[in-house]
Structure formats: C-alpha cells, structure tokens
Amino acid sequence: MSGVERYGHGGDRWTAGFLFHREASDFLDFSANINPLGPPPGVLEVLHRALTESGQPVLTQYPDPRSRSLKRALARKCDVPVDWVAVGNGGAELLDLVHDIIRPRRVGVTHPSFSEYEAAARKRGSEVVPLPLSEERDWLPGREELLRWVRQVDLAYLGHPNNPTGTLFPEESLIAAAEEAARHGSVLVVDEAFLDFVPGAFTLQRQLSDFPTTLLVRSMTKFYALPGLRLGYALASPSWVKKLEARQIPWSVNGLAQLAGEAALSDREYEERTADWLHRERLFLLEGLKRVAGVHVFPGSVNYLLLRLTGRRASGGYSSHQWQRALGERGILIRDASTYPGLDDTYIRVAVRSREENERLLSAFIEWETERKEESR
Ligand SMILES: Cc1ncc(COP(=O)(O)O)c(C=O)c1O
C-alpha cells in the first residue's frame, strides 16, 4: 500500500502530511470515525487531576494489571457479571489476541470489512475464507451462505455495524451465526466497535451465555473520542476472558486509559448529546452528499458513510485516490476505501462530523466537482 492508508488505516495525518506537503496537525480528518464532540468533560477533568496530583501516581506507579475498577464499571453498564469482561489496549488488541488462543487454520472475514481481521490471520499464516458482500444485496449475506461460511472456518468475524459499509446484521442472522458456530465448534467474534453510536440496536449481549463460542468486542476509542489513549473491551464467557487475559502483555491497558474509561462510562448526558448530534448531522451530511454530482451514498446506520464514485472514467470520472488527493491538498482527509478487499477505487468513506466541518467537506466536494467540470470542457 502506498497511499495515505500505507499502515492499513484512516486517521494517519503523518503520512497524509508527507504526501500532501502539509503539517500533520493541519488536516480536518474525515478518514477516522471519531466522535467530534471530543472526550466527555468528566474524562478531561479526571485526567487533568491525575496529571497534576502530587507525585503523579498515574504515571509513576504501575497501573492495575487487571483494570479491576474499570471492569466493574463496564460490567454494571453492560449488565453482565464482572468475570464476563476483558479490557484491552483498544478493541484491536482483543480482536488480534483471539488468534493466539485458538490458532485457527481457516479464518472467515466478510469482504469488505475492517482490515485487522484479515491482517491478524495473514500474519500467522492462516487461510482467509472471504464472505463476499455486495451493494446489490445491501451488503448483507443470505442466511444459508452465512451459515455455510461459519461452518467452513475455525474463526469468523462479523462487524456489527460493519466497517466500511455501516450496515447492521439483522437479529436473526446474528443469532443463527452464533448458534451455528456453537454447533460446529467454531468461534464467532462480533465486532461492535461502533455499536454505541446506534443506541437500541440489537446485540447478542443478553444471550451470550447461550453462545459459549461467541465473543463481542467493543471499542471505547470512537464513541468517547479517545483513540490516542487506546481502550476497548470484550464480553465473553469467563473461560474466554481468562484466556484473553493470559495472553495479554503485562499492563497492556495503561493507567490513564483505565481512569478515562471509568469516567467516560459515568457520563449519561454525553451519550444523549452524541445521539442528538449524530441524528442531526448524519441526515445533514447524507442529504448534502446526495446533491454532489458523481457520488452515490450508502446510508448505513452509523457515524460514517460509504460513497461510490459514479462518474465513468471514459467521461472524466476520477478514482478514489484522485478524490483523496484533491481533498488532501485542500486540508481534508477522506478514506480511500479501495484498500478494503471487496471494494475498488470507486469507493470512499467519510465520517460524520460537526455542522461546520460537514459544511467544509461539502464545499470542498463541490469545489472539486466544479474544477473537474472545467477541466473536462
Ligand atoms: C470496525 C473496527 N473495529 C475495531 C477497531 C479498533 O478500534 P480500537 O481503537 O478500539 O482499537 C476499529 C478501528 O478503526 C474498527 O474500525
């Protein structure tokens, strides 16, 4: 990979700075899907207090190796017993650790989906078994196809909502997949990194005890805007939690992250503000993008939107790389979605951000559209 996503992900301002000759801090970032409200105020207070406290024990002492206080807070929030919770250095750590426990021969990933599922498989030499999703079928597999795929693999990943399509799996599909995995003896990881953005969406959380081979993995970095601190958790049976913890490097979750996580969970008002913002701004951006010539928007159900570039090459259509460059040169970062297996260079993804920022994105798209028209005259 040679573009902005050379390390596999959006949000890489440093590579973008190098490619587009700007300071890393000089980008408005629509390529990572982070809550633009910033961290909950209580998080900033707790961190400030910890960093200014005499002796700064949060820095000068080792953190709790088992994040016990945070685990208790997560168990309360998710309404599960505390031994059903594992905390990790971002959801990414837990998604990856599962491989070290079961050493799968065959790993199932949907195409497209978050790149780390496949990366974890490839770096250990596991065979990747794709489940192709297509826009014609709303990015969802048929029931039989899904169950056949679960039976073919030792470990299957489903993104709920899926990244980059933003789609949620129907309740029946998740239950059927979890049942099939338990019957077949395969492991199902449901990646719910973005589920907090869809309050009320279905999750297997309440039925987890019926599905001993299913794990739910969540991120606290997107919803609570803490990607720099790294924090995520898994909900799974106590035996799974023990196995995950046994494979973690010692102190993988640092003291600041533990404090921040606990403070974040106690802020209900922040959850409501986030839901209000997303409801308003998702619609605003969606409607605005529908008016931009040359793009088709997939509405999804979350805080990012997948777009297909519809302009035909022969009549002056541009690729995802060209769109990313044009926007990057204007100081705006968008995700070139051609790096997702199953998509090509006619796809890009943008995050939903604040009104002012969404307006800037729409203006930049329109400016680039006008420029393209002039060029093709
Ligand atoms: C679908 C999905 N799952 C998991 C992660 C990892 O998140 P975290 O920052 O918690 O490691 C990401 C990050 O982009 C993601 O997009």
The ligand as an SDF file (V2000), in Angstrom:
LIG
                    3D

 16 16  0  0  0  0  0  0  0  0999 V2000
  -14.5470   -1.9910   12.9350 C   0  0  0  0  0  0  0  0  0  0  0  0
  -13.4270   -1.6670   13.8650 C   0  0  0  0  0  0  0  0  0  0  0  0
  -13.1870   -2.4920   14.8840 N   0  0  0  0  0  0  0  0  0  0  0  0
  -12.1930   -2.2460   15.7630 C   0  0  0  0  0  0  0  0  0  0  0  0
  -11.3810   -1.1460   15.6150 C   0  0  0  0  0  0  0  0  0  0  0  0
  -10.2870   -0.9360   16.6080 C   0  0  0  0  0  0  0  0  0  0  0  0
  -10.6130    0.0910   17.4840 O   0  0  0  0  0  0  0  0  0  0  0  0
   -9.7150    0.4710   18.7120 P   0  0  0  0  0  0  0  0  0  0  0  0
   -9.2990    1.8880   18.5110 O   0  0  0  0  0  0  0  0  0  0  0  0
  -10.5830    0.2870   19.9170 O   0  0  0  0  0  0  0  0  0  0  0  0
   -8.5520   -0.4630   18.7250 O   0  0  0  0  0  0  0  0  0  0  0  0
  -11.5840   -0.2680   14.5540 C   0  0  0  0  0  0  0  0  0  0  0  0
  -10.7130    0.9010   14.3670 C   0  0  0  0  0  0  0  0  0  0  0  0
  -10.7500    1.5760   13.3730 O   0  0  0  0  0  0  0  0  0  0  0  0
  -12.6440   -0.5310   13.6620 C   0  0  0  0  0  0  0  0  0  0  0  0
  -12.9000    0.2720   12.6320 O   0  0  0  0  0  0  0  0  0  0  0  0
  1  2  1  0
  2  3  1  0
  2 15  2  0
  3  4  2  0
  4  5  1  0
  5  6  1  0
  5 12  2  0
  6  7  1  0
  7  8  1  0
  8  9  2  0
  8 10  1  0
  8 11  1  0
 12 13  1  0
 12 15  1  0
 13 14  2  0
 15 16  1  0
M  END
$$$$
